[in-house]
């Protein structure tokens, strides 16, 4: 039992790894001048989860692990989100499925956003929420999982 907990803890840490990334050229700007978009991890109970990783902004793909948060300049952006959907298949293994898609939205300076994904009825759904207003500011139409 303890070995499983340790194994899943390492899996969770590996999936949540990442650091901040600046998605614009030039020097670092203050938090009032940029918008921030974050990845998400949603537990659905037990070992089931949905995870949204930001893997590109405006067709500029990030190298290595997806950043946990991305700083953007205000304006229109196209964000590629990789959606991971996983769950416990048996006591010895987990299943993990992935799908990526693009969500467009308009970022406002000083605001924080979060990327989300979910799978329902075999369809991946990806969206971005403004954390200040809790409103969905962009979404991709559901895509059937493979």
Buried (B, 14 or more C-beta within 10 A) or exposed (E): EEEEEEEEEEBBEEBBEBEEBBBBEEEEEEEEEBBBBBBBBEEEEEBBBBBBBBBBBBEEEBEEBBBBBBBBBBEEBBBBBBBBBBBBEEEEEBEBEBBBBEBBBEBBBEBBBBBBBBBEEEEBBBBBBBEEEEEEBBBBEBBEBE
